[in-house]
């Protein structure tokens, strides 16, 4: 019961904060976005993660956003061989904060984002992943699809025990609808 009360207080605080952020400025467009991106990472201890990410996000006001994330990852070992067992699917979520919004200067939006994902189903390479990064979205005024680029740091803690934990940089290239 205590967990329920604590969770209810956190949700209420987030909704009140979102309401005050939304009162600051009205939207010109629908604040719901869908993103697709390809992810590449630096090699670490013999493995190189690559993958694809789908992100459905909602923006409160002009600065704060929440994200629902689905990602598919493949871990390429030094031998460059890929098998069914070195693939995994993760689900999770995150938050973002736009620290430099589009102000008519046609430079796009700059956002900092943090996310957590966990493997679903049976996966030999199952992990819990943490990402923190900077995102750039192209100039969106009058465009339905804009380019997106991200760079950041990723930690992956494997649940199987036969792989070392991964720490490294990542980069993404994608589109935002």
C-alpha positions in Angstrom: 0.0 0.0 0.0 2.9 2.4 0.8 4.3 1.9 -2.8 0.9 2.8 -4.2 0.7 6.0 -2.1 4.2 7.0 -3.1 3.5 6.3 -6.8 0.3 8.2 -6.7 2.1 11.2 -5.2 4.8 11.1 -7.9 2.2 10.9 -10.7 0.2 13.8 -9.2 3.3 15.9 -8.9 4.2 15.2 -12.5 0.7 16.0 -13.8 0.7 19.3 -11.8 4.1 20.2 -13.1 3.1 19.4 -16.7 -0.1 21.5 -16.3 2.0 24.5 -15.3 4.4 23.9 -18.2 1.6 23.7 -20.6 0.2 27.0 -19.4 3.4 28.7 -20.3 2.9 28.5 -24.1 0.3 27.0 -26.4 1.2 24.5 -29.1 1.2 25.2 -32.8 1.2 21.5 -33.6 0.2 18.2 -31.9 2.7 17.5 -29.1 2.9 13.8 -29.9 5.8 12.6 -32.0 7.1 9.3 -33.4 10.8 8.7 -34.0 12.7 6.0 -35.8 16.5 5.8 -35.7 19.5 3.5 -36.3 22.0 3.2 -33.4 25.7 2.5 -33.6 28.0 2.2 -30.6 31.7 2.1 -29.9 33.2 -1.3 -29.3 33.9 -2.4 -25.7 35.5 -5.6 -24.4 35.0 -7.4 -27.6 31.4 -6.5 -28.5 29.9 -3.8 -30.6 26.1 -3.0 -30.1 24.1 -1.9 -33.1 20.4 -1.6 -33.4 17.2 0.3 -34.2 14.9 2.4 -31.9 11.3 3.3 -32.1 10.2 6.1 -29.8 6.7 7.5 -29.1 7.0 10.7 -27.1 4.7 13.4 -25.8 5.9 17.0 -25.1 4.5 19.0 -22.2 4.8 22.7 -22.8 7.8 23.3 -25.0 10.5 21.8 -22.9 9.6 18.6 -21.0 8.9 15.3 -22.8 8.1 11.7 -21.8 9.1 8.7 -24.0 7.9 5.1 -24.6 10.8 3.3 -26.2 11.2 0.0 -28.1 14.6 -1.0 -29.3 16.1 -4.0 -31.1 19.8 -4.6 -30.5 22.4 -6.9 -31.9 25.7 -7.5 -30.3 28.5 -8.1 -32.9 31.5 -9.9 -31.4 35.1 -9.5 -32.6 34.6 -12.3 -35.1 31.8 -10.3 -36.8 29.5 -13.4 -36.7 25.9 -12.8 -35.8 23.5 -15.5 -34.6 19.9 -15.5 -33.2 21.2 -15.6 -29.7 23.0 -12.3 -29.8 19.9 -10.3 -30.6 17.5 -8.9 -28.1 14.4 -6.7 -27.9 14.0 -4.1 -25.1 11.2 -1.9 -23.9 11.4 1.1 -21.6 10.9 4.8 -21.2 12.6 8.1 -20.5 12.4 11.8 -20.1 13.7 14.7 -22.1 14.3 18.4 -21.6 14.7 20.8 -24.5 17.4 23.2 -23.4 17.5 25.2 -26.7 14.1 25.3 -28.4 13.5 26.5 -32.0 13.1 30.3 -31.8 12.6 31.1 -35.5 16.3 30.9 -36.2 15.8 27.6 -38.2 18.5 25.8 -36.2 16.1 23.1 -34.8 15.7 21.9 -31.2 18.4 20.7 -28.9 17.3 18.3 -26.2 19.0 16.3 -23.4 17.4 12.8 -22.8 17.7 10.0 -20.3 16.2 6.5 -20.7 16.0 3.1 -19.2 15.1 -0.1 -21.1 15.0 -3.8 -20.2 15.0 -7.0 -22.3 11.7 -8.7 -22.8 11.1 -12.4 -23.6 13.9 -15.0 -23.5 17.2 -13.5 -24.6 20.7 -14.9 -24.0 22.0 -11.4 -24.3 19.3 -9.8 -22.1 20.3 -6.6 -20.4 19.1 -3.5 -18.6 20.3 -0.4 -20.5 20.7 3.2 -19.5 21.3 6.0 -22.0 22.0 9.7 -21.6 22.4 11.8 -24.6 22.0 15.0 -26.6 19.5 15.1 -29.4 19.1 17.5 -32.3 15.8 17.8 -34.3 15.7 19.7 -37.6 13.6 22.8 -38.2 10.0 21.5 -37.8 7.9 24.5 -38.9 5.9 23.5 -42.0 7.5 20.0 -42.1 5.9 16.8 -41.1 9.2 14.8 -41.2 12.4 16.2 -39.8 15.9 14.7 -39.4 17.2 13.7 -36.0 20.7 13.1 -34.7 21.8 12.0 -31.2 25.0 11.3 -29.4 25.5 10.1 -25.9 26.7 7.5 -23.4 25.2 4.1 -22.8 25.5 1.5 -20.1 24.3 -2.1 -20.5 24.2 -4.5 -17.6 23.8 -8.0 -18.9 21.7 -10.4 -16.9 23.3 -13.7 -18.2 26.6 -13.3 -16.4 28.7 -14.6 -19.3 29.1 -11.1 -20.9 31.0 -8.2 -19.4 28.9 -5.0 -18.7 29.0 -2.6 -21.6 30.0 1.1 -21.3 30.4 3.3 -24.4 29.4 6.1 -26.6 26.5 5.8 -29.1 25.3 7.8 -32.1 21.9 7.7 -33.8 20.6 8.9 -37.1 16.8 9.0 -37.7 13.6 10.8 -38.5 10.9 12.3 -36.4 7.3 12.5 -37.5 
